[in-house]
Amino acid sequence: MTVSYITMSLLQTCTMITEVVLAATGLLMIVGGIIGFKKAGSKASLIGGSACAILIFGSLALAFLVNLSVGFGAAFVALIVPEVIMGKRFAATKKFMPAGMILAISIVAHVLVIVSFCLLARS
């Protein structure tokens, strides 16, 4: 095996994992918004979850339709929104559900986007 084959395989695997995690994150955002609305009647949860999901799915669409770098760049920006909002909420309440969980999921997705973006830049 040559180094370039290993690097390309790593790039393909990492980008595929990142795409799946971004899709799962978008789904969790919208499901969380719906649950927050159903349980507490929170329109803010529904609107916020839907908006974050739209941003994340939009970045995935850019990755598929335009360019992986453009899509992952958009995902990088889109993931800042739930991290900031849920980070503030988690710091204030110290409750893992739902703020801590969404924060953790967003951070994991963010790290994967950064790693994939760096691998794309190297190739």
CORVENWO-V284371 format. One record per helix or strand of 2 or more residues. SS is the DSSP state (@ for helix, = for strand). FROM is the first residue (numbers start at 0). TO is the last residue. If there is no record, write none. Layout:
SS	FROM	TO
SS	FROM	TO
This chain:
@	2	39
@	42	64
@	67	92
@	95	121
